[in-house]
């Protein structure tokens, strides 16, 4: 199980880095066209969905009960990412609602994952923080869809960076927990080996 936790923390860290890179790209390239935004978001949703689905499947393979929210979240990310490429000519309003919907779905599943993992990982609340930020962002964007493309881009960029940081923090804390468990297990095995004749 320690190996599964370590692999999940790696995938979680990569998803956090991807979110930060996506957010920075929006700040560096604020004059991008709607088509470019949709393509960039689609690529990010596909990458994020693949990573999170990987977490869910890895947990499932190791018989963890925490695989469901990760798997559903990953499938949702893949579905939304693929839809951006199936319908590349969507309107600005549709793109805004697509991004808002993805953020809300992602956030809900991250909050569920944080609740499910709380007994196994005491710092799983970092994943919950990322989820709460996603839900709040999605609701804010859906409530004010006509705020202007530049404003929306900056809000999406700020959200991506803000949601990526807790994911990286959660990955670090989860990896640290896995390392502590591995050390304790090694110490117990050594002690048992020393006691045996």
C-alpha positions as CSV (number, residue, x, y, z in Angstrom):
1,X,0.0,0.0,0.0
2,X,3.0,2.3,0.7
3,X,4.0,2.0,-3.0
4,X,0.5,2.9,-4.1
5,X,0.5,6.0,-1.9
6,X,3.9,7.1,-3.2
7,X,2.7,6.7,-6.8
8,X,-0.4,8.6,-6.1
9,X,1.6,11.4,-4.5
10,X,3.8,11.6,-7.6
11,X,0.8,11.8,-10.0
12,X,-0.8,14.4,-7.7
13,X,2.3,16.5,-7.7
14,X,2.5,16.4,-11.5
15,X,-1.2,17.5,-11.7
16,X,-0.4,20.4,-9.4
17,X,2.6,21.4,-11.6
18,X,0.4,21.1,-14.7
19,X,-2.2,23.4,-13.2
20,X,0.4,26.0,-12.3
21,X,2.0,25.9,-15.7
22,X,-1.5,26.3,-17.3
23,X,-2.2,29.3,-15.1
24,X,1.2,30.9,-15.8
25,X,0.6,30.4,-19.6
26,X,-2.6,32.4,-19.3
27,X,-0.8,35.3,-17.6
28,X,2.2,35.2,-20.1
29,X,-0.1,35.0,-23.1
30,X,-3.1,37.2,-22.1
31,X,-4.1,38.1,-25.7
32,X,-4.7,34.6,-26.8
33,X,-7.7,33.8,-29.0
34,X,-10.7,31.9,-27.9
35,X,-9.6,29.0,-30.1
36,X,-6.2,29.0,-28.4
37,X,-7.7,29.1,-24.9
38,X,-10.1,26.2,-25.7
39,X,-7.2,24.2,-27.2
40,X,-4.9,24.9,-24.2
41,X,-7.7,24.1,-21.7
42,X,-8.5,20.9,-23.6
43,X,-4.9,19.8,-23.4
44,X,-4.8,20.6,-19.7
45,X,-8.1,18.8,-19.0
46,X,-6.8,15.7,-20.9
47,X,-3.5,15.7,-19.0
48,X,-5.2,16.3,-15.6
49,X,-7.8,13.6,-16.4
50,X,-5.2,11.1,-17.4
51,X,-3.2,11.7,-14.2
52,X,-6.1,11.5,-11.9
53,X,-7.5,8.5,-13.6
54,X,-4.1,6.9,-13.2
55,X,-4.3,7.6,-9.5
56,X,-7.7,6.0,-9.3
57,X,-6.7,2.9,-11.2
58,X,-3.4,2.5,-9.2
59,X,-5.4,2.7,-6.0
60,X,-7.9,0.1,-7.4
61,X,-5.0,-2.2,-8.4
62,X,-3.8,-2.0,-4.8
63,X,-7.3,-2.7,-3.4
64,X,-7.7,0.7,-1.8
65,X,-11.2,1.8,-1.2
66,X,-10.3,5.4,-2.1
67,X,-10.2,4.8,-5.9
68,X,-13.7,5.9,-6.8
69,X,-13.5,9.7,-6.6
70,X,-10.2,9.7,-8.4
71,X,-11.4,7.5,-11.2
72,X,-14.6,9.4,-11.7
73,X,-12.7,12.7,-11.6
74,X,-10.2,11.4,-14.2
75,X,-13.0,10.2,-16.5
76,X,-14.8,13.6,-16.2
77,X,-11.5,15.4,-17.1
78,X,-11.0,13.2,-20.1
79,X,-14.5,13.6,-21.3
80,X,-14.3,17.4,-21.0
81,X,-10.9,17.5,-22.6
82,X,-12.0,15.4,-25.6
83,X,-15.2,17.5,-26.0
84,X,-13.1,20.6,-26.5
85,X,-11.5,18.9,-29.5
86,X,-14.7,17.5,-30.9
87,X,-16.3,20.9,-30.8
88,X,-13.5,23.4,-31.5
89,X,-15.7,26.2,-32.7
90,X,-17.7,26.7,-29.5
91,X,-18.6,30.2,-28.5
92,X,-16.9,32.2,-25.8
93,X,-19.9,31.7,-23.5
94,X,-19.9,27.9,-24.0
95,X,-16.2,27.8,-23.3
96,X,-16.7,29.7,-20.1
97,X,-19.4,27.3,-19.0
98,X,-17.4,24.3,-20.0
99,X,-14.4,25.5,-17.9
100,X,-16.8,26.4,-15.0
101,X,-18.4,23.0,-15.2
102,X,-15.1,21.2,-15.2
103,X,-13.9,23.1,-12.2
104,X,-17.1,22.3,-10.2
105,X,-17.0,18.6,-11.1
106,X,-13.2,18.4,-10.3
107,X,-13.7,20.3,-7.0
108,X,-16.5,18.0,-5.8
109,X,-14.5,14.9,-6.5
110,X,-11.4,16.3,-4.8
111,X,-13.5,17.1,-1.7
112,X,-14.9,13.6,-1.7
113,X,-11.4,12.2,-2.2
114,X,-10.1,14.3,0.8
115,X,-12.9,13.0,3.0
116,X,-12.3,9.4,1.9
117,X,-8.5,9.6,2.6
118,X,-8.7,11.4,5.9
119,X,-8.2,8.3,8.0
120,X,-5.2,7.1,5.9
121,X,-3.6,10.5,5.3
122,X,-4.0,13.2,8.0
123,X,-3.1,16.0,5.6
124,X,-5.6,15.0,2.9
125,X,-7.3,18.3,3.7
126,X,-4.9,19.9,1.2
127,X,-6.8,18.0,-1.6
128,X,-10.0,19.3,0.0
129,X,-8.7,22.9,-0.2
130,X,-7.9,22.5,-3.9
131,X,-11.4,21.1,-4.4
132,X,-13.0,23.9,-2.5
133,X,-11.1,26.5,-4.6
134,X,-12.3,24.7,-7.8
135,X,-15.9,24.7,-6.7
136,X,-15.8,28.4,-5.7
137,X,-14.0,29.3,-9.0
138,X,-16.5,27.3,-11.1
139,X,-19.5,28.9,-9.3
140,X,-18.0,32.4,-9.7
141,X,-17.3,32.0,-13.4
142,X,-20.8,30.5,-14.0
143,X,-22.4,33.4,-12.1
144,X,-20.5,36.1,-14.2
145,X,-20.0,34.5,-17.6
146,X,-19.9,37.9,-19.4
147,X,-17.1,39.4,-17.3
148,X,-14.9,39.9,-20.4
149,X,-12.4,37.6,-22.0
150,X,-9.3,39.2,-20.4
151,X,-10.8,39.1,-16.9
152,X,-11.9,35.5,-17.4
153,X,-8.4,34.6,-18.5
154,X,-6.8,36.2,-15.5
155,X,-9.3,34.6,-13.1
156,X,-8.7,31.2,-14.7
157,X,-5.0,31.7,-14.5
158,X,-5.1,32.7,-10.8
159,X,-7.4,29.8,-10.0
160,X,-5.1,27.3,-11.7
161,X,-2.1,28.5,-9.8
162,X,-4.0,28.7,-6.5
163,X,-5.4,25.1,-7.0
164,X,-2.1,23.7,-8.1
165,X,-0.2,24.7,-5.0
166,X,-2.4,22.7,-2.5
167,X,-2.1,19.7,-4.8
168,X,1.7,19.9,-4.6
169,X,1.5,20.4,-0.9
170,X,-0.8,17.4,-0.5
171,X,1.6,15.3,-2.7
172,X,4.5,16.3,-0.5
173,X,2.7,15.4,2.8
174,X,1.4,12.1,1.4
175,X,4.9,11.2,0.2
176,X,6.3,12.1,3.6
177,X,3.7,9.9,5.3
178,X,4.5,7.0,2.9
179,X,8.2,7.4,3.8
180,X,7.5,7.4,7.5
181,X,5.3,4.2,7.2
182,X,8.1,2.5,5.2
183,X,10.7,3.4,7.8
184,X,8.5,2.2,10.7
185,X,7.8,-1.0,8.8
186,X,11.5,-1.6,8.2
187,X,12.2,-1.0,11.9
188,X,9.5,-3.5,12.9
189,X,10.9,-6.1,10.5
190,X,14.4,-5.6,11.8
191,X,13.2,-6.0,15.4
192,X,11.2,-9.1,14.6
193,X,14.2,-10.6,12.7
194,X,16.5,-9.9,15.7
195,X,14.1,-11.6,18.1
196,X,13.7,-14.7,16.0
197,X,16.2,-17.5,16.8
